[in-house]
Amino acid sequence: MSYTRRQKWLWFLLNITITLSFVIIGFNLVARASGFRYNPAAKRWQKTGMIVITAEPKGATLILEDKEYRLNERLKVANLLPGNYSVAVNKPGYLPWFRQINIQPGFVINLEHIRLFRSELPSYPANDRQTKLWQNNIPDSALQLLSNGEVWLDGTLITRFATLPQSLDLLLNREHLVYSLGGQIRVMTIDGQSDDLLYQLKNSQVTRLIVDPLTEQLIYSDGEVIMALDIRA
């Protein structure tokens, strides 16, 4: 079977196109496997970054770059171009978690141990054990609240309040600070990047707020009554 000059030319172009396609696809696969990705805005290939994230409770949803990921276990999101990203973690019935992050080439951002708190928390009178714990509590010597509003943990300044809280304590993971201020019980991460309302008190003054080391419930005084607030997931 003989081919015309035109047919030979078309076959040649087809072979060239297929070969170039394989080369381009192969190059992209190798580049992504090596941690590189083409950035259309910068018009060049760039080394990418990664985030590693876990959240409690399981089943939350991570929203990143308009994509959704289910957080049932430790999740790695790789091949992220350098730049600023908005990260959100949501779960129905829980307060949302937000963070602005900056991805640097070749670096990993660790967002592990994110904790979501329920949007509605049950509160009830403290039991006898919790009442005695509240009455006899010895403050954590590693956590200090100074009169100027500074909060120190293990000798490191972690935050500074403009208005002095009535009381504060650490959650058991030592990554969240709970405090009472202006008739509210609030929780903030020790890096200060999130600060959320947990509970609105009936009385504006709380004499002491402590974390139950067995159950991680919050024990506090609301007026004359010692109460327990269940913040567990």
C-alpha positions as CSV (number, residue, x, y, z in Angstrom):
1,M,0.0,0.0,0.0
2,S,1.5,3.3,-1.1
3,Y,0.9,6.7,0.5
4,T,0.6,10.0,-1.2
5,R,2.9,12.9,-0.2
6,R,0.0,14.5,1.7
7,Q,-0.7,11.3,3.7
8,K,2.9,10.9,4.6
9,W,3.0,14.4,5.8
10,L,-0.1,13.9,7.9
11,W,1.3,10.7,9.4
12,F,4.5,12.6,10.2
13,L,2.6,15.4,12.0
14,L,0.5,12.9,13.9
15,N,3.6,11.0,15.1
16,I,5.3,14.3,16.1
17,T,2.1,15.4,18.0
18,I,1.9,12.0,19.8
19,T,5.6,12.1,20.7
20,L,5.4,15.7,22.0
21,S,2.3,14.9,24.0
22,F,4.0,12.0,25.7
23,V,7.1,14.2,26.4
24,I,4.9,17.0,27.9
25,I,2.8,14.6,30.0
26,G,5.9,12.7,31.1
27,F,7.7,16.0,32.0
28,N,4.7,17.2,34.0
29,L,4.5,13.9,35.9
30,V,8.2,14.0,36.7
31,A,8.0,17.6,37.7
32,R,5.0,17.1,40.0
33,A,6.6,14.0,41.5
34,S,9.7,16.2,42.2
35,G,7.6,18.8,43.9
36,F,7.4,21.3,41.0
37,R,4.3,22.9,39.4
38,Y,3.8,25.4,36.6
39,N,2.6,28.8,37.9
40,P,0.5,30.5,35.2
41,A,0.6,33.8,37.1
42,A,4.4,33.8,37.5
43,K,4.8,32.1,34.1
44,R,7.4,29.7,35.4
45,W,7.9,26.4,37.2
46,Q,8.1,26.7,40.9
47,K,8.9,24.4,43.8
48,T,5.7,23.6,45.7
49,G,4.8,23.3,49.3
50,M,2.5,21.1,51.4
51,I,0.2,21.2,54.4
52,V,-0.4,18.3,56.8
53,I,-3.6,18.5,58.7
54,T,-5.7,16.6,61.3
55,A,-8.9,17.7,63.0
56,E,-11.0,16.6,65.9
57,P,-13.7,15.4,65.8
58,K,-13.3,13.2,62.7
59,G,-15.5,13.8,59.7
60,A,-14.9,17.5,59.4
61,T,-14.5,19.2,56.0
62,L,-11.3,21.0,54.9
63,I,-11.9,23.7,52.3
64,L,-8.7,24.8,50.5
65,E,-8.4,26.4,47.0
66,D,-12.2,25.9,46.5
67,K,-11.7,22.1,47.0
68,E,-13.2,20.0,49.8
69,Y,-11.4,17.2,51.6
70,R,-12.9,14.9,54.3
71,L,-10.8,14.9,57.4
72,N,-11.2,11.3,58.8
73,E,-7.5,10.8,59.3
74,R,-4.2,12.6,58.8
75,L,-4.3,14.4,55.5
76,K,-1.5,15.7,53.3
77,V,-2.2,18.2,50.6
78,A,0.8,18.5,48.3
79,N,1.8,20.4,45.2
80,L,0.6,23.8,46.5
81,L,2.1,26.8,44.7
82,P,3.8,29.4,46.8
83,G,1.5,32.1,48.1
84,N,-1.3,32.9,50.5
85,Y,-4.2,30.6,51.2
86,S,-7.4,30.7,53.2
87,V,-7.9,27.4,55.1
88,A,-11.3,26.5,56.6
89,V,-12.4,23.5,58.6
90,N,-16.1,23.0,59.1
91,K,-18.5,20.5,60.6
92,P,-22.2,20.9,61.2
93,G,-23.0,21.7,64.8
94,Y,-19.4,23.0,65.5
95,L,-17.8,26.4,65.4
96,P,-15.8,26.9,62.1
97,W,-12.0,27.1,62.1
98,F,-10.2,29.6,59.9
99,R,-6.6,30.3,59.2
100,Q,-4.6,32.3,56.7
101,I,-1.4,30.5,55.7
102,N,1.6,31.3,53.5
103,I,3.0,28.4,51.5
104,Q,6.8,28.6,50.9
105,P,8.7,26.6,48.3
106,G,9.8,23.2,49.6
107,F,8.3,23.7,53.1
108,V,5.6,21.8,55.0
109,I,3.0,23.7,57.1
110,N,1.8,21.6,60.0
111,L,-1.9,22.1,60.9
112,E,-2.3,19.1,63.0
113,H,-4.4,18.9,66.2
114,I,-7.1,21.3,65.0
115,R,-9.9,21.1,67.4
116,L,-13.5,22.1,66.7
117,F,-15.8,23.1,69.5
118,R,-19.5,22.6,69.5
119,S,-21.6,25.7,68.8
120,E,-24.0,24.8,71.6
121,L,-22.6,23.5,74.9
122,P,-24.5,21.8,77.7
123,S,-24.0,23.4,81.1
124,Y,-25.2,21.9,84.4
125,P,-24.4,22.1,88.2
126,A,-21.0,20.7,89.0
127,N,-20.9,17.3,90.9
128,D,-19.3,16.9,94.3
129,R,-15.9,16.0,92.9
130,Q,-15.8,18.9,90.5
131,T,-17.0,21.3,93.3
132,K,-14.1,20.2,95.5
133,L,-11.7,20.5,92.6
134,W,-12.9,24.0,92.0
135,Q,-12.6,25.0,95.7
136,N,-9.1,23.4,96.2
137,N,-7.6,24.0,92.7
138,I,-3.9,24.9,92.6
139,P,-3.1,27.0,89.5
140,D,-0.7,25.7,86.9
141,S,2.6,27.3,87.8
142,A,3.6,27.2,84.1
143,L,0.7,29.5,83.2
144,Q,0.9,33.1,84.4
145,L,-1.5,36.0,83.9
146,L,0.2,39.4,84.7
147,S,-1.5,42.6,85.8
148,N,-0.6,44.2,82.4
149,G,-2.6,41.5,80.6
150,E,0.4,39.4,79.4
151,V,0.0,35.7,79.5
152,W,3.1,33.6,79.9
153,L,3.4,29.8,79.4
154,D,6.6,28.0,80.3
155,G,8.5,31.3,80.4
156,T,7.3,32.3,76.9
157,L,4.9,35.2,76.2
158,I,1.9,33.7,74.3
159,T,-0.5,36.6,74.2
160,R,-1.5,40.0,75.7
161,F,-5.0,41.0,76.6
162,A,-6.1,44.6,76.3
163,T,-8.7,43.9,79.0
164,L,-7.6,41.7,81.9
165,P,-9.6,38.4,82.0
166,Q,-11.3,37.4,85.2
167,S,-9.9,33.9,85.0
168,L,-8.1,31.6,82.6
169,D,-6.7,28.0,82.2
170,L,-5.2,25.7,79.7
171,L,-7.0,22.8,78.0
172,L,-5.3,19.4,78.4
173,N,-3.6,19.6,75.0
174,R,-1.9,22.8,76.1
175,E,-2.7,24.3,72.7
176,H,-5.9,26.2,73.7
177,L,-6.4,28.8,76.4
178,V,-9.9,29.2,77.9
179,Y,-10.8,32.4,79.7
180,S,-13.7,34.4,81.1
181,L,-14.2,38.0,80.2
182,G,-17.2,40.3,80.0
183,G,-19.7,37.6,80.8
184,Q,-18.3,35.2,78.2
185,I,-16.3,32.1,78.3
186,R,-14.0,32.1,75.3
187,V,-11.3,29.8,73.8
188,M,-8.2,30.8,71.9
189,T,-5.3,29.0,70.4
190,I,-2.0,29.8,72.2
191,D,-0.7,31.4,69.0
192,G,-3.6,33.9,69.1
193,Q,-4.8,33.2,65.6
194,S,-8.3,32.1,66.7
195,D,-10.5,33.4,69.5
196,D,-14.1,32.0,69.8
197,L,-17.0,32.4,72.1
198,L,-17.8,29.2,73.8
199,Y,-20.5,30.2,76.2
200,Q,-22.5,33.3,77.3
201,L,-22.8,33.5,81.1
202,K,-25.9,34.5,83.0
203,N,-23.6,36.5,85.4
204,S,-21.0,38.9,84.1
205,Q,-18.4,37.9,86.8
206,V,-16.6,34.6,87.1
207,T,-14.4,34.2,90.1
208,R,-12.5,31.2,88.8
209,L,-12.5,29.1,85.7
210,I,-10.6,25.7,85.7
211,V,-10.3,22.7,83.4
212,D,-11.2,19.3,84.9
213,P,-8.1,17.2,84.4
214,L,-10.2,14.0,84.2
215,T,-13.0,15.0,81.8
216,E,-11.7,18.4,80.4
217,Q,-15.0,20.0,81.3
218,L,-14.8,23.6,82.4
219,I,-15.8,24.2,86.0
220,Y,-16.7,27.8,86.8
221,S,-18.9,30.0,89.1
222,D,-21.9,31.6,87.5
223,G,-23.0,33.9,90.3
224,E,-23.4,31.8,93.4
225,V,-23.6,28.5,91.6
226,I,-20.6,26.3,90.6
227,M,-21.3,24.9,87.1
228,A,-19.7,22.5,84.6
229,L,-19.5,23.2,80.9
230,D,-19.1,20.2,78.7
231,I,-16.8,21.1,75.8
232,R,-15.9,17.6,74.7
233,A,-16.5,16.7,71.1
